[in-house]
Amino acid sequence: MTDQAPQNILIVDDTPANLDLLERILENCGYEVRSMPNGPLALKSAAHMPPDLILLDIKMPGMDGYEVCAHLKQQPPTQDIPIIFISALQESDDKVRAFQAGGVDYVTKPFQADEVLARVHTHLEISRMRSELAQQNEELVAAAKLRDDVERITRHDLKSPLNSIIAVPSILVGQKELDQESIDLLHTVERSGRKMLELINRSLDLYKMETGVYQTALQPMDLLPVLRSAASEASADPAASDKTWRITRAGQALAEGDEIWAEAEEMLCYPMFSNLIKNAFEASPEGGEVEIDLDESDASALKVSIANQGAVPAAIRDTFFGKYVTHGKSSGTGLGTYSAKLCAETQEGKIALVAEDDDSTRVIVTLKRTPPVTKDDLDAMFKELGLRRGV
């Protein structure tokens, strides 16, 4: 026994004997049946109360089965109803035309009751499963949208109390007589609050980059301060206390006052290089060294290479920059390298993994290079501003 309502089938045929026979066959199996002797009546009946399936004859006076099927497929309420043609026509061209009109199956007359019932049952099941899948897909889309909305609202709501946390330490330091240890603790609270605020902003930017709505603001910037800051922060982790780092230019040590310029956005560069350099430290063996090398051999591109002596497992090399891909870190989210990839591509750059079997890994970020500023450029800039350069 089941509480499910019986499925409704519409039969369309101009021969009363055929209608009577099909009615008995289907009703004996528990289906609700409606019978119509011509196309126009069938269209009105289907529009008024769409059936679950239609058995449709082809040769009928006035409007044939092909026309009826075409009309049904043009109307949203009836366009997804499965239509099985039942006809005495047996030529291949007739069957092809039936399928082209939108039919899902074709039964030739004289028909066998078992065959009709088997085909009806099959197509009703397929239709039911399609309907369930469509509903599940709608629910998944709605759930994903709700999740994204909740995440964005949560991030937004977290920012207000964080702003207070960030502001209080400065107020206390300015108004109270505190010992140096207390002042240092308050500064730590402030820095931690700013870091959390930055993470919230980054997560919002990650969503914008994923959906392609992030507004990039590329401008000339010196990458060295960003790289040094990211490396210093990564090396300050107690787990990296025995590991070292260095920044080189084409393999050579940097000179005092060196600058490395690129067309980039600092708000994207810092989290990108911070993630990559932190990963390099974590993957390095004890006593290992992280090398950050800058290649300016290409006049239009700057390559930043981050290398360490840890090997990337072969199983994840092809998906290294994929979302949620992680290995060997119980607390890892798998978003660090994915975020870095988005940051690089949003800045019109590229990112690549070079993993060797000799326990070495190199991630290469390629950014647009800032053309060098010449004396003529400066003269033109001053002229445009209506100024004179000093001698």
N, C-alpha and C positions, 0 to 999 in steps of 0.2 A: 504493500500500500504506500502511496505517496500523496502528499498534499499539493504537489505541483499541478497547475491547471493543464488540461489536455491541449496539445498543440493544434493550431488551426490551419487547415489546408483549403485553398481555393482551387476548384477544378473548373476549367474553361473548355467547353467542347460543344459543337452545334448538334451532336448526335445524342439524343436522349438515352439510348441503350448504353453508350459509353459512360455517360454521366452516372447512370444507375449502377453499373458494374463497379466503377471506381469508388463510388460512395460506399457500397457494401464492403469492399475490400478494406478501405481505410477505417471506416467506422467500427468494423469488427476488431480492429487493432487499437481502438481507444482514441482515435483522432477525431477532432471536430471538423466537419466538412461543410463547405458551401459550394454550390454548383451554379455556374452561369453559362447560358447558351450562346453568348456572343461577346465580342471584344468591348464595346462601349459599356455594357452592364458590368463586365468584369472590372474595368477601370474605376467605375463609380464605387463598386463594392470594396475594392482594394484601397481606394483613397479614404473611404469612410472608416474602415476597420482593417488595417493592413494584416494580412495573414502571415503565418510563419513560413509558408512555402506555397508555390503555385505549380499546378500541373496544367500545361497549356498545349492545346491542339494548334496545328499550323493552318490547315485549310478550313477556313470559315468564311461565310459570305460577308461582304462589306469590309470589315477590318480583319486581316489575317493575323496569325499568331506572331509573326515578325513585328508587325506594327504595334500590337499590344505590348510586346516585350520592350520595344523601343520607348514607348510612352512611359511605361513603369520605371525604366532606368533613368528617365529624365527628371523624375520627381523625387525630392529628398525623402519623403515618408516611405516610398516603396522601392527606392533604387538598390537597397541591399537585400531585398527578398530573393532567395534562391528560386530560380525558375527552371523546371524540368519540362522539356518539350516531349509530347507524346503524339506521334504522327505515323501515318501509313507511308509517308515519303521515306524512301530508303537510299536515295542517291547521296553520294559524298558531298556534293555541292549544297544540298539541302541541310545537311548536318553542319557543315562549315558555316553556312549563313545563320543557323540557329545559335551557334556559339558566338559568332560575331555580333549578333543582336544583344547578347548578354546572358544567354542560357548557360546553366552549369552542367546540364546533362541532357541526354537524348535517348528516348525509349521508342522503339518502332512497334507499330501495330501489325498483327495481333500481339498483345503483350501477355506475359505471365505474371500472375499475382505476386509470386515470391520475388520476382525481379523488381517490380514496382515498389514493393514494400522495402526491399533492401536499399534501393536507391533513395527513396524518401527518407528512410532512417539515417543513411549516411550523410545526406546533405543537411538534414536538420541538425545533426551533431556538429558538422563543420560550421554551420551558421551559429550555433550556440557557443562554440568555442571561440569563434571570431568576436562575437559580441562580448564574451567574458574578457578576452584579451584587450579589446578596445576599452572596456570599462577599467580594467586593471591599469592600462597605460595612462588613462586620464587621472586615476588616483595617484599613480606614481609621479606624474607631472605636477599635480596639485601638492603632493607631499614635498617634492623637491623645491617648489616655489615657497611653500610655507617654511621649510628649513632655511632657505636662503634669507627669507624675510626676517625670521627669528634671529639668525646670526647677525644680520646687519643691524637690527634693532638693539641686540645685546651689545654689540660693539659700540654703537652710538651711546647707549646708556652707561657703559663703563667709563666713557671719557669724562663725564661730569665729575664723579667722585675722585677720579685720578688727578684732575686739575687741582683739586683742593689739596690732595696729598703732596703734589709737587710744590704748591705755593707755601704750605705751612713751614717747612724747614727754613726757608729764607727769612720768613717773618720772625721765627724764634731766634735764629742766629743774630738778627739785627736788633732785637729788643731785650734779650736776656744775657746775663753774664754767665757764660758757659765755659767749661774747661775744654781743652782741645779735643779730647776723646769724644765728648758729647757733640761737638761741632762736626767732627769727622763722621759720626754716626748719622747726624742729620743730613749731611751731604750725601751719604750713601743711600739714605731713603729717597732723597731728591733724584739722584741718578737712576735708582731702580724704578721710580715712578715714571721718569722720562723714557726709560727703556720700555716699560710696559705700554706707554702711550704710543711709542714708535711702533711696537709690535701690532697694536690695534690698527693704527693707520696703515701699516704694511698689509695687514689682512684685507682691509678694504680695497687697497690698491691692487692686491692679487686678484680679487674678484673682478675689478674693472679690467685688468689686463686679460683675464680669461675670456671675458665677454666682448673684448675689443673696443671698449669705450674709454680707456685710459687716455688722457690728453698729455702727450709727451712734450716736455719743455727742454729740448736739447740745447746745450750751450757749451762753449769752450770751458774746460775745467782741467786742473792739474790732478791727475789720479794718485800721485805719490802720497799725499796726506791721507787719503781714504785707505789706500793699501796698508800704510804703516799703522794706522789706527786699528784696522781690522785684524792685522797680524798681532799687534800688541794685546788686543783684547783676547784673542784666541790663545795666546801663549800664557796669559795670566791664569788660565784655568789650572787648578791644582793637578789635574790629570796630565797636563802638558808641561809640568815643571822641568822635566829632563829633556825637552825637545827644543830645538832652535829654529830660527828662520832668518832668511836674508832676501833682500831685493836686489836684483841685478839688471843691468841694461846690456842686452846682447851678450850675456854671460859675464860681463865685467862689473866690478864694483861701482856704485854710484859715486859721483863727485859731489862735493859740498855745493849746495845751491841748484842741483839738478831739478828739472821739472819735466814731467811727462804729460803732454796735453792730448785730450780727445774730445770729440763731440759727444757729450753724455749728460746725464742728469744725476746729480749727487744723491737725491732721494731714492734712486734706483740702484746706483752703483754701490752704495754702502751695504745694503742688505744682500746684494748679489755676491760681492767679494767676501763679506763676512761669512756667509753660508759656505762658500767654496773653501775658504782658508780654514775655517773651523773643521770642515770635513777632512781636509788634508792633515791637520794636526791629529784628529781622532784616528785616522787610518795609518799614521806613521808608527813605526815600531819604537820601542824604548830607545832613547838617545838619537832618534831620527831628526832629520832636518827638512823643513819645508822651504822650497825655493820658488820665489816669485820672479819671473824673468819678463822683461819688457822688450818687445821686438818692434822696431820702427823701420824695418827694411822696406816695407810697402808704403809708398807716399800717401796712399789714401786710407790706410787701415793701421790700427795699432793692435798688436796681439799681446795679451796678458796671459802668461803661462804659469800655472800653479802646479808644482810637482812635489810628490812625496814618494817614499820608498814602500808604501803599502800597495798591495795588488787589489784591484777590483775583481770580485768573483766573476768567472766567465758567464755564469747563469744570468747575471743582471747587466752585463755590459751593453746589450742592445737596448735595454729599457732604463738605462742609468738616469736619464732625465725625465722619466715618466712620473706621473702622479702616484703618490703613495708607495713608490719603490724604495725599499730600505733593506739593509742586511746587517745582522750582527749587533743591532742596537735595540735593546728591549723597550726603550722609551722613544725611539725614533718615529717620526710621523711620515717620513718619505716625501716631505714637501720642500725640503731645503734645495735640492738640485732642480726640482721642478720649478720652484720660485725663481732660481737663478736663470733658468732657461727663458722664462717669461720676461724677466728683467732685461736680459740681453736682447731678445728679439724685439721687445717694445722700444728699445733704443736703436733699432735698425741694425743690430749686430748679430753675431752668431756665437754659438757655444759648441764645443766638441770635446769628446773624451778620447784620449790616447792611452790605452791600457796595454801594458806589455806583460809577457809571461815571466819576466825576470823580477817580479815584485816591485814594479814601479808604475806610477799612475800620473798622468798629466792631463789637466783640464785647461783648455785654451779658449779664452774669451776674445772675440774680435769686435772692436768698436771702430766707428768712423774716426779718422784722424783729423785733428784740427790743422789746417794749413798754417805754416809758419808765418808770422807777421813780419813783413819786410819794411824797410825804410820808406819805400813808396806807399805802402799801405798806411803807415802812420802819417805821412805828409797829406794823403788824400783825406784821412779821417779828420785831421786838424783843419784842413781847408773847408771841409763840409761843415764843421762847427764854427767856422769864422775865426779861428785862432791861429796864432803863429807859434811854431815850435821854437824853443830856445836853442841857441847855438851851442 
